[in-house]
């Protein structure tokens, strides 16, 4: 009776399996072609989009870095009030310090420097391993009528020129990035000239040429005006636009695509190009307003589908025949180990990953099930071990960052009041890094019984590099300041030490003051930092008048100057970093100098600690739930006579 039940059960299983498999195979064969076609199309499309986006990201790294370089030196031009004789050296410095830059020009308005004549535009560029500098303005080349000068001047913004061949120079395709700069007068900002950076596109065309998809798919780039900058057919490069090429091959589809690309759009489309149906994905390069297009033939995309379909049909027929012949024996043989595997599965669920599985010698689905289960055991073991290691490594990194933060915060003074035996002065300070470690710093200490030194600074960048630069700056200050009372000499010494070997071009905006505790005379030097605010007991707060000077760490030859001002009894000073005034809320609105002044005016009767705490709360109220993006640092002191 039991034997008959087993036989009946196995027969039912066999019949059900066969019926299901036959139905499944029929459905699969009927739907395979459409499903495979869609799958191939999606994978190819996804690959084309992914490779396009990766290419755009690589290109944007170089293009956006050019914009950053231009922005940094524009800042110097506008802040340093450079003399005309130093402009040529600056262009050479820019070319020498930035390997991606082929050439650099600083072109001034006509007669901007009367002693230099009507034309003044130093231009430095690479020739082989050398850097050559000459003036490019003359009656035959009036540069201020050129597009690279006129357009950014008119739009008051940076501008990428159309790519062009640098004939007689590097013999490469070049694109010029032009940025206007201004001087400040009583009437406001006045246009002074254009800073240009020539970027060789040899790396760009090589990168685009390396993009391959299927057998004959390729990538191409067009400029913001449609000029073909990169293409497998070198005769098209710089000789045709996408529109002239569309006319040549009589492709209205390509003309429509070209208009959409110039509009800055991104899309995946099909188009007839010559005698082939092509799939194309195009997307913009935001920095330069150029567009990348990846194209591949539809025929190649589906080339493997026919052979795959034939192979699948053959395997299906063979499998059905084999299944009918062997299924009875396979089912009977495989049903027995299922109970053992089920028991093992329960043990694995309890965490016993080493539980033994039944030995199955036949090469069939049950063997695959057993092997898959065994593989799962191993993978779970590896996964648990990897999870432990990952968790341990993460905890170690977090621990090291915590230690680094503790070390950094331990370097700055935090005991208040700091000088209980010096009644003439009282102060309070706070530093709140945006990350685990930050680049802001403040410091204060007595040089002798009559003089106190105090400083605040903001290192360019954030995170660990900025914190290391901050630590070096603070250490140099501590070793230099006690030896002299001249803030200019101290800052010049700091600048010389920090600028030497500064390959990363990091810098520190820095304010240093030394106050005579007997007379209230403050000697100070401001190296590109936010001007302090003086808070009078009987008047409205006002910004300190400071001389515009560059941050320290950029040029070791720069000479800093110092100024003096008398601080009256009960006057307060507030020093701060731009993390305060540039704190953003969710709507990207800045905290601003105006709101800072309002907060100080409301709390001017408080002691330094009260003023700083009031500003901190007001900044938190402004920022709301928005994440802190920059270090917040303030130092406030009161002179009590």
C-alpha positions as CSV (number, residue, x, y, z in Angstrom):
1,X,0.0,0.0,0.0
2,X,2.8,2.4,1.0
3,X,4.7,1.4,-2.2
4,X,1.6,2.2,-4.3
5,X,1.3,5.6,-2.6
6,X,4.9,6.4,-3.3
7,X,4.5,5.2,-6.9
8,X,1.4,7.3,-7.3
9,X,3.0,10.3,-5.8
10,X,6.1,10.1,-8.0
11,X,3.9,9.6,-11.1
12,X,1.9,12.6,-10.3
13,X,5.0,14.6,-9.7
14,X,6.5,13.4,-13.0
15,X,3.3,14.2,-15.0
16,X,3.0,17.6,-13.4
17,X,6.6,18.5,-14.0
18,X,6.4,17.3,-17.6
19,X,3.2,19.3,-18.3
20,X,4.6,22.4,-16.6
21,X,7.9,22.1,-18.5
22,X,6.2,21.6,-21.9
23,X,3.9,24.6,-21.3
24,X,6.9,26.7,-20.0
25,X,9.1,25.8,-23.0
26,X,6.3,26.7,-25.4
27,X,5.7,30.0,-23.7
28,X,9.4,30.7,-23.5
29,X,10.0,29.9,-27.1
30,X,7.0,32.0,-28.1
31,X,8.2,35.0,-26.1
32,X,12.0,34.6,-26.2
33,X,12.6,36.7,-29.3
34,X,10.7,39.8,-28.0
35,X,12.1,39.5,-24.5
36,X,15.6,39.0,-25.7
37,X,15.3,41.9,-28.0
38,X,14.2,44.2,-25.2
39,X,16.8,42.9,-22.9
40,X,19.6,43.5,-25.4
41,X,18.3,46.9,-26.2
42,X,18.1,47.9,-22.6
43,X,21.5,46.6,-21.7
44,X,23.1,48.3,-24.7
45,X,21.2,51.5,-24.0
46,X,22.2,51.5,-20.4
47,X,25.8,50.8,-21.3
48,X,25.8,53.7,-23.9
49,X,24.3,56.0,-21.3
50,X,26.7,54.9,-18.6
51,X,29.8,55.2,-20.8
52,X,28.6,58.6,-21.9
53,X,28.1,59.8,-18.4
54,X,31.5,58.5,-17.3
55,X,33.1,60.2,-20.3
56,X,31.3,63.5,-19.4
57,X,32.5,63.2,-15.8
58,X,36.1,62.7,-16.9
59,X,35.9,65.7,-19.3
60,X,34.2,67.9,-16.7
61,X,37.0,67.2,-14.2
62,X,39.5,69.0,-16.5
63,X,37.1,71.6,-17.8
64,X,35.8,72.6,-14.4
65,X,39.4,72.6,-13.0
66,X,40.2,75.2,-15.6
67,X,37.3,77.4,-14.3
68,X,38.6,77.0,-10.7
69,X,42.1,78.0,-11.8
70,X,40.7,81.1,-13.5
71,X,38.5,82.0,-10.5
72,X,41.5,81.8,-8.1
73,X,43.7,84.1,-10.2
74,X,40.9,86.5,-11.0
75,X,40.5,86.9,-7.3
76,X,44.2,87.7,-7.0
77,X,44.0,90.2,-9.9
78,X,41.1,92.0,-8.4
79,X,42.5,92.0,-4.8
80,X,46.2,92.5,-5.2
81,X,46.3,95.7,-7.3
82,X,49.2,94.3,-9.2
83,X,51.7,96.5,-11.0
84,X,51.9,96.1,-14.8
85,X,55.5,94.8,-14.7
86,X,54.4,91.8,-12.6
87,X,51.6,90.8,-15.0
88,X,53.9,88.9,-17.4
89,X,55.4,87.0,-14.5
90,X,51.9,86.1,-13.3
91,X,51.0,84.6,-16.8
92,X,54.2,82.6,-16.7
93,X,53.4,81.4,-13.2
94,X,49.9,80.3,-14.2
95,X,51.3,78.3,-17.2
96,X,54.1,76.8,-15.2
97,X,52.0,75.7,-12.3
98,X,49.1,74.2,-14.3
99,X,50.2,71.4,-16.7
100,X,46.8,71.3,-18.4
101,X,47.1,75.0,-19.4
102,X,48.7,75.5,-22.9
103,X,48.8,79.3,-22.7
104,X,47.6,82.2,-20.6
105,X,46.9,85.9,-21.5
106,X,45.9,88.8,-19.3
107,X,44.5,91.4,-21.7
108,X,43.7,94.9,-20.4
109,X,41.4,97.6,-21.7
110,X,43.1,100.1,-24.1
111,X,45.4,102.6,-22.2
112,X,44.6,100.8,-18.9
113,X,48.3,101.3,-18.0
114,X,49.3,104.6,-19.7
115,X,52.9,103.8,-19.3
116,X,52.5,100.6,-21.2
117,X,50.7,102.2,-24.2
118,X,47.5,101.6,-26.0
119,X,47.9,97.8,-26.0
120,X,48.8,95.7,-23.0
121,X,48.2,92.0,-23.1
122,X,51.1,89.7,-21.9
123,X,50.7,86.2,-23.2
124,X,52.7,83.1,-22.0
125,X,52.5,79.7,-23.6
126,X,54.3,76.4,-23.9
127,X,56.7,75.7,-26.8
128,X,58.1,72.3,-26.2
129,X,59.6,72.3,-22.7
130,X,59.9,76.1,-22.6
131,X,57.5,78.9,-21.7
132,X,57.5,81.9,-24.0
133,X,56.0,85.3,-23.2
134,X,55.2,88.2,-25.5
135,X,52.7,91.0,-26.1
136,X,49.9,90.0,-28.4
137,X,48.3,93.5,-29.0
138,X,49.2,95.7,-31.9
139,X,47.5,97.6,-34.7
140,X,47.3,94.4,-36.8
141,X,45.8,92.4,-33.9
142,X,43.5,94.6,-31.8
143,X,42.6,92.0,-29.3
144,X,39.8,94.0,-27.6
145,X,37.7,93.4,-30.8
146,X,38.1,89.6,-30.6
147,X,35.3,87.3,-29.5
148,X,37.3,86.0,-26.6
149,X,37.5,89.6,-25.3
150,X,34.2,91.1,-26.4
151,X,31.8,88.3,-25.4
152,X,32.8,87.8,-21.7
153,X,33.1,91.6,-21.4
154,X,29.5,91.9,-22.7
155,X,27.9,89.0,-20.7
156,X,30.0,89.8,-17.6
157,X,30.8,86.1,-17.2
158,X,33.2,83.4,-18.2
159,X,33.1,82.1,-21.7
160,X,34.5,79.1,-23.6
161,X,35.5,80.0,-27.2
162,X,34.9,77.7,-30.2
163,X,37.7,75.1,-30.5
164,X,40.4,76.0,-33.0
165,X,43.7,74.6,-34.4
166,X,46.8,76.0,-32.8
167,X,48.7,76.2,-36.1
168,X,52.4,76.9,-35.7
169,X,52.2,76.3,-31.9
170,X,51.2,72.9,-30.4
171,X,49.4,71.9,-33.6
172,X,46.5,70.6,-31.4
173,X,42.9,71.6,-31.1
174,X,42.7,74.4,-28.5
175,X,39.7,75.9,-26.6
176,X,40.1,79.2,-24.7
177,X,38.4,80.0,-21.4
178,X,37.9,83.7,-20.9
179,X,37.0,85.4,-17.7
180,X,36.5,89.2,-17.1
181,X,38.0,91.0,-14.1
182,X,37.3,94.3,-12.6
183,X,38.8,97.2,-10.6
184,X,37.0,99.0,-7.8
185,X,36.5,102.7,-7.9
186,X,34.2,105.3,-6.3
187,X,31.7,104.5,-9.1
188,X,31.8,100.8,-8.3
189,X,33.2,97.9,-10.2
190,X,34.9,98.9,-13.5
191,X,35.8,96.4,-16.2
192,X,39.6,96.1,-16.4
193,X,40.3,93.2,-18.8
194,X,40.1,89.5,-19.6
195,X,42.1,86.5,-18.2
196,X,42.3,83.7,-20.8
197,X,43.4,80.1,-20.3
198,X,44.2,78.0,-23.4
199,X,43.3,74.4,-22.9
200,X,44.7,71.8,-25.3
201,X,42.0,69.3,-26.3
202,X,44.5,66.5,-27.3
203,X,43.6,64.6,-24.1
204,X,39.9,65.2,-24.8
205,X,39.9,63.9,-28.4
206,X,42.0,60.8,-27.3
207,X,39.5,60.1,-24.6
208,X,36.5,60.4,-26.9
209,X,38.3,58.2,-29.6
210,X,38.8,55.5,-27.0
211,X,35.0,55.1,-26.4
212,X,33.9,51.9,-28.1
213,X,30.5,50.2,-28.2
214,X,29.7,47.0,-30.1
215,X,31.8,46.5,-33.2
216,X,31.6,49.9,-34.9
217,X,29.9,52.2,-32.4
218,X,31.7,55.4,-31.7
219,X,31.6,58.7,-29.7
220,X,31.7,62.2,-31.1
221,X,31.7,65.8,-29.6
222,X,30.2,69.0,-31.0
223,X,30.9,72.5,-29.7
224,X,28.3,75.0,-28.5
225,X,27.9,76.2,-32.1
226,X,27.7,72.7,-33.6
227,X,31.3,72.3,-34.8
228,X,32.5,68.7,-34.8
229,X,35.4,68.6,-32.3
230,X,35.9,64.8,-32.2
231,X,34.9,62.1,-34.7
232,X,36.3,58.8,-36.0
233,X,36.4,60.4,-39.5
234,X,39.2,62.9,-39.0
235,X,38.2,64.8,-42.1
236,X,35.1,66.0,-40.3
237,X,36.9,67.4,-37.3
238,X,36.9,71.2,-37.3
239,X,35.8,71.2,-40.9
240,X,32.1,70.6,-40.6
241,X,29.3,71.2,-38.2
242,X,26.6,68.7,-37.3
243,X,24.2,70.6,-39.6
244,X,26.5,70.6,-42.7
245,X,27.2,66.9,-42.1
246,X,23.4,66.2,-41.8
247,X,22.9,68.0,-45.1
248,X,25.8,66.1,-46.7
249,X,24.3,62.7,-45.8
250,X,20.7,64.0,-46.3
251,X,19.6,63.2,-42.7
252,X,16.7,65.4,-41.4
253,X,16.8,63.3,-38.2
254,X,20.4,64.3,-37.5
255,X,19.5,68.0,-38.1
256,X,16.8,67.7,-35.5
257,X,19.2,66.0,-33.1
258,X,21.7,68.8,-33.6
259,X,19.2,71.5,-32.7
260,X,18.3,69.6,-29.5
261,X,21.9,69.1,-28.6
262,X,22.7,72.8,-28.9
263,X,19.7,73.5,-26.7
264,X,21.6,71.6,-23.9
265,X,19.2,68.6,-23.8
266,X,19.9,64.9,-23.3
267,X,18.1,62.1,-25.0
268,X,18.2,58.6,-26.5
269,X,16.9,58.4,-30.1
270,X,17.1,56.4,-33.3
271,X,18.0,58.0,-36.6
272,X,18.7,57.0,-40.2
273,X,22.3,57.9,-41.1
274,X,23.2,57.1,-44.7
275,X,22.1,53.5,-45.2
276,X,22.1,52.4,-41.6
277,X,19.6,52.7,-38.7
278,X,21.6,54.0,-35.8
279,X,20.8,54.4,-32.1
280,X,22.2,57.6,-30.5
281,X,22.5,59.0,-27.0
282,X,23.6,62.6,-26.5
283,X,24.2,64.6,-23.4
284,X,25.7,68.0,-22.6
285,X,29.0,68.9,-21.0
286,X,27.7,71.6,-18.6
287,X,30.9,73.6,-18.1
288,X,31.6,74.2,-21.8
289,X,28.1,73.8,-23.2
290,X,29.5,71.2,-25.7
291,X,27.6,68.0,-26.3
292,X,28.7,64.3,-26.4
293,X,27.0,61.8,-28.7
294,X,27.4,58.0,-28.7
295,X,26.2,56.2,-31.7
296,X,26.0,52.5,-32.7
297,X,24.2,50.5,-35.4
298,X,21.0,48.8,-34.6
299,X,22.0,45.8,-36.8
300,X,25.0,45.1,-34.6
301,X,22.9,45.4,-31.4
302,X,20.7,42.4,-32.5
303,X,23.4,40.4,-34.3
304,X,23.7,37.7,-31.6
305,X,19.9,37.3,-31.2
306,X,19.4,35.0,-34.2
307,X,22.2,32.5,-33.3
308,X,21.1,32.6,-29.7
309,X,17.5,31.8,-30.6
310,X,18.6,28.8,-32.8
311,X,20.8,27.4,-30.0
312,X,18.0,27.8,-27.4
313,X,15.5,26.0,-29.6
314,X,18.0,23.1,-30.1
315,X,18.7,22.9,-26.4
316,X,15.0,23.0,-25.6
317,X,14.2,20.1,-27.8
318,X,17.1,18.1,-26.5
319,X,16.1,18.9,-23.0
320,X,12.5,17.9,-23.4
321,X,13.5,14.5,-24.9
322,X,16.0,13.9,-22.2
323,X,13.6,15.0,-19.5
324,X,10.9,12.6,-20.7
325,X,13.4,9.7,-20.7
326,X,15.0,10.4,-17.3
327,X,12.5,12.3,-15.3
328,X,11.0,9.2,-13.6
329,X,14.3,8.1,-12.2
330,X,15.5,11.6,-11.4
331,X,12.4,12.4,-9.3
332,X,12.6,9.1,-7.3
333,X,16.3,9.6,-6.7
334,X,16.1,13.3,-5.8
335,X,13.1,13.2,-3.5
336,X,15.0,11.5,-0.8
337,X,17.8,14.1,-0.3
338,X,15.2,16.9,-0.1
339,X,14.3,16.0,3.5
340,X,18.0,16.1,4.5
341,X,18.5,19.5,2.7
342,X,15.4,20.9,4.4
343,X,16.8,19.9,7.8
344,X,20.1,21.4,6.9
345,X,18.4,24.6,5.8
346,X,16.8,24.9,9.3
347,X,20.3,24.5,10.9
348,X,21.7,27.3,8.6
349,X,18.8,29.5,9.6
350,X,19.9,29.1,13.2
351,X,23.4,30.2,12.3
352,X,25.1,26.8,11.9
353,X,26.7,27.4,8.6
354,X,28.9,24.3,8.8
355,X,26.0,21.8,8.8
356,X,26.7,18.8,6.5
357,X,24.7,18.3,3.3
358,X,23.9,15.0,1.6
359,X,26.4,13.7,-1.0
360,X,24.8,13.7,-4.4
361,X,26.8,12.2,-7.2
362,X,24.4,12.7,-10.1
363,X,24.8,15.8,-12.3
364,X,21.2,17.1,-12.2
365,X,18.9,19.8,-10.7
366,X,19.2,18.2,-7.2
367,X,23.0,18.3,-7.4
368,X,22.7,22.0,-8.5
369,X,20.4,22.6,-5.6
370,X,22.8,21.0,-3.2
371,X,25.8,22.8,-4.7
372,X,23.9,26.1,-4.6
373,X,23.0,25.5,-1.0
374,X,26.6,24.7,-0.3
375,X,27.7,27.9,-2.1
376,X,25.2,29.8,-0.1
377,X,26.7,28.5,3.1
378,X,30.2,29.6,2.0
379,X,29.0,33.0,0.9
380,X,27.1,33.5,4.1
381,X,30.3,32.7,6.1
382,X,32.4,35.0,3.9
383,X,29.7,37.7,4.2
384,X,29.5,37.5,7.9
385,X,33.3,37.7,8.2
386,X,33.5,40.6,5.7
387,X,30.8,42.3,7.7
388,X,32.8,42.0,10.9
389,X,36.0,43.2,9.2
390,X,34.1,46.1,7.5
391,X,32.5,47.1,10.8
392,X,35.9,46.9,12.6
393,X,37.6,49.0,9.9
394,X,34.8,51.6,10.0
395,X,35.0,51.8,13.8
396,X,38.8,52.2,13.5
397,X,38.5,55.0,11.0
398,X,35.9,56.7,13.1
399,X,38.0,56.3,16.2
400,X,41.1,57.8,14.4
401,X,39.0,60.8,13.3
402,X,37.7,61.3,16.8
403,X,41.3,61.2,18.1
404,X,42.3,63.6,15.3
405,X,39.5,66.0,16.3
406,X,40.5,65.7,20.0
407,X,44.1,66.5,19.1
408,X,43.1,69.4,16.9
409,X,40.7,70.9,19.4
410,X,43.4,70.3,22.1
411,X,45.8,72.6,20.2
412,X,43.6,75.7,20.6
413,X,43.1,77.4,23.9
414,X,39.7,76.7,25.6
415,X,40.1,77.9,29.2
416,X,38.1,81.0,29.8
417,X,38.8,83.5,31.2
418,X,42.3,82.9,29.9
419,X,44.2,85.6,31.9
420,X,42.7,85.9,35.3
421,X,45.7,87.9,36.5
422,X,45.5,90.4,33.7
423,X,42.4,92.5,34.3
424,X,43.0,94.8,31.4
425,X,41.7,92.2,28.9
426,X,39.1,89.5,28.7
427,X,38.1,87.3,25.8
428,X,36.2,84.3,24.6
429,X,36.4,82.1,21.5
430,X,34.7,79.2,19.9
431,X,35.5,76.8,17.0
432,X,32.9,74.4,15.5
433,X,34.3,72.3,12.6
434,X,31.9,71.3,9.8
435,X,33.5,67.9,9.6
436,X,35.4,65.7,12.1
437,X,38.4,68.0,11.6
438,X,38.4,71.5,10.2
439,X,40.7,74.2,8.7
440,X,39.8,77.2,10.9
441,X,42.0,78.3,13.8
442,X,42.2,80.9,16.5
443,X,44.9,81.5,19.1
444,X,45.8,84.0,21.8
445,X,48.6,84.3,24.3
446,X,50.6,86.9,26.3
447,X,53.9,87.8,24.7
448,X,55.0,89.7,27.9
449,X,53.2,91.5,30.8
450,X,52.3,94.4,28.5
451,X,51.4,92.7,25.2
452,X,48.8,90.1,24.2
453,X,48.8,88.4,20.7
454,X,45.6,87.1,19.2
455,X,44.9,85.6,15.7
456,X,42.2,84.0,13.6
457,X,42.5,82.2,10.3
458,X,40.7,80.2,7.7
459,X,42.5,77.6,5.6
460,X,41.3,77.0,2.0
461,X,39.5,73.7,1.7
462,X,38.1,71.4,4.4
463,X,38.7,68.1,6.2
464,X,42.1,66.5,7.0
465,X,44.3,68.5,4.5
466,X,43.0,71.8,5.9
467,X,43.4,70.7,9.5
468,X,47.0,69.7,8.9
469,X,47.7,73.1,7.2
470,X,45.9,74.8,10.2
471,X,48.1,72.9,12.7
472,X,51.3,74.0,10.9
473,X,50.1,77.6,10.8
474,X,49.3,77.6,14.5
475,X,52.7,76.0,15.4
476,X,54.6,78.5,13.3
477,X,52.7,81.4,15.0
478,X,53.5,80.1,18.5
479,X,57.2,79.7,17.6
480,X,57.5,83.2,15.9
481,X,55.3,85.6,17.8
482,X,57.0,85.5,21.2
483,X,60.3,86.8,19.5
484,X,59.0,90.2,18.2
485,X,56.1,92.7,18.5
486,X,55.7,93.5,14.7
487,X,52.7,91.8,13.3
488,X,54.0,92.4,9.7
489,X,57.3,90.6,10.5
490,X,55.4,87.7,12.1
491,X,53.0,87.4,9.1
492,X,55.9,87.7,6.6
493,X,57.7,84.9,8.5
494,X,54.6,82.7,8.4
495,X,54.1,83.4,4.7
496,X,57.6,82.5,3.8
497,X,57.4,79.2,5.7
498,X,54.0,78.2,4.4
499,X,54.6,79.2,0.7
500,X,57.8,77.2,0.5
501,X,57.0,73.9,-1.3
502,X,53.3,74.6,-1.2
503,X,52.5,72.4,-4.3
504,X,48.8,72.1,-3.4
505,X,48.4,76.0,-3.5
506,X,46.7,76.0,-0.2
507,X,46.5,79.3,1.6
508,X,45.2,80.9,4.9
509,X,43.2,84.0,5.3
510,X,44.7,85.4,8.5
511,X,44.2,88.3,10.9
512,X,46.9,88.9,13.5
513,X,46.8,91.5,16.3
514,X,49.0,92.5,19.2
515,X,47.5,94.9,21.7
516,X,49.4,96.9,24.3
517,X,47.6,96.3,27.5
518,X,48.7,99.6,29.0
519,X,47.9,102.0,26.2
520,X,45.2,100.1,24.2
521,X,47.2,100.5,21.0
522,X,46.5,97.6,18.6
523,X,49.0,96.7,16.0
524,X,47.5,94.4,13.4
525,X,48.0,92.8,9.9
526,X,45.1,91.5,7.8
527,X,46.1,88.8,5.2
528,X,42.9,88.5,3.1
529,X,40.6,87.8,6.1
530,X,37.2,89.2,6.9
531,X,37.6,92.6,8.6
532,X,37.0,92.5,12.4
533,X,34.1,94.4,13.9
534,X,34.7,96.9,16.7
535,X,31.9,97.3,19.2
536,X,31.8,100.6,21.0
537,X,30.0,101.0,24.3
538,X,28.3,104.2,23.2
539,X,28.0,103.8,19.4
540,X,26.9,101.4,16.8
541,X,29.3,98.6,15.8
542,X,31.5,99.1,12.7
543,X,33.9,97.2,10.5
544,X,37.6,97.6,11.1
545,X,39.4,99.5,8.3
546,X,42.0,97.1,7.0
547,X,44.4,97.1,4.1
548,X,43.7,94.7,1.3
549,X,46.4,92.0,1.3
550,X,46.5,88.5,-0.1
551,X,46.2,85.3,2.1
552,X,49.4,83.8,3.4
553,X,51.0,80.8,1.7
554,X,50.6,81.9,-1.9
555,X,53.7,83.9,-2.8
556,X,56.8,83.8,-0.5
557,X,58.0,87.2,-1.9
558,X,54.9,89.1,-0.9
559,X,55.5,91.8,1.7
560,X,52.8,92.3,4.3
561,X,52.2,95.7,6.1
562,X,50.8,96.5,9.5
563,X,48.5,99.1,10.8
564,X,47.7,100.6,14.3
565,X,44.6,101.7,16.0
566,X,43.7,102.8,19.5
567,X,41.2,100.6,21.4
568,X,39.3,102.6,24.0
569,X,38.3,101.3,27.4
570,X,35.3,98.9,27.3
571,X,35.6,98.6,23.5
572,X,35.1,95.1,22.2
573,X,36.5,93.4,19.1
574,X,34.9,90.5,17.2
575,X,36.9,88.3,14.8
576,X,35.2,85.7,12.7
577,X,35.6,83.4,9.7
578,X,33.4,83.4,6.6
579,X,31.6,80.3,7.8
580,X,29.5,82.7,9.9
581,X,28.5,85.2,7.2
582,X,28.2,82.6,4.5
583,X,26.1,80.1,6.5
584,X,23.2,78.9,4.2
585,X,19.7,77.9,5.0
586,X,17.6,75.5,3.0
587,X,16.8,78.3,0.5
588,X,20.5,79.0,-0.1
589,X,20.2,82.4,1.5
590,X,23.4,83.6,3.3
591,X,23.5,84.8,6.9
592,X,25.3,87.9,5.6
593,X,27.3,90.8,7.2
594,X,24.1,92.8,7.6
595,X,22.4,90.3,9.9
596,X,25.7,89.8,11.8
597,X,25.8,93.5,12.5
598,X,22.2,93.5,13.6
599,X,22.8,90.7,16.1
600,X,25.9,92.4,17.5
601,X,24.0,95.7,17.9
602,X,21.3,93.9,19.9
603,X,23.9,92.3,22.2
604,X,26.7,94.9,22.3
605,X,26.3,95.4,26.1
606,X,27.2,91.8,26.8
607,X,30.6,90.4,27.5
608,X,32.5,88.6,24.7
609,X,31.1,85.2,25.7
610,X,27.5,86.5,25.6
611,X,28.1,88.1,22.1
612,X,29.5,84.9,20.7
613,X,26.7,82.8,22.1
614,X,24.1,85.2,20.8
615,X,25.6,85.1,17.3
616,X,25.8,81.3,17.4
617,X,22.1,81.0,18.3
618,X,21.2,83.5,15.6
619,X,23.2,81.5,13.0
620,X,21.5,78.2,14.1
621,X,18.1,80.0,13.8
622,X,19.0,81.1,10.2
623,X,20.3,77.8,9.1
624,X,17.6,75.7,10.5
625,X,17.8,72.0,9.6
626,X,20.3,72.7,6.8
627,X,23.6,70.8,7.2
628,X,26.6,72.9,8.3
629,X,28.9,73.4,5.2
630,X,31.8,75.4,6.7
631,X,33.7,75.7,10.0
632,X,32.2,78.3,12.4
633,X,34.9,80.2,14.3
634,X,34.7,83.5,16.4
635,X,37.0,85.3,18.8
636,X,35.8,88.3,20.9
637,X,37.7,90.4,23.3
638,X,37.1,93.4,25.5
639,X,39.7,96.0,26.5
640,X,39.0,97.1,30.1
641,X,41.9,99.6,30.4
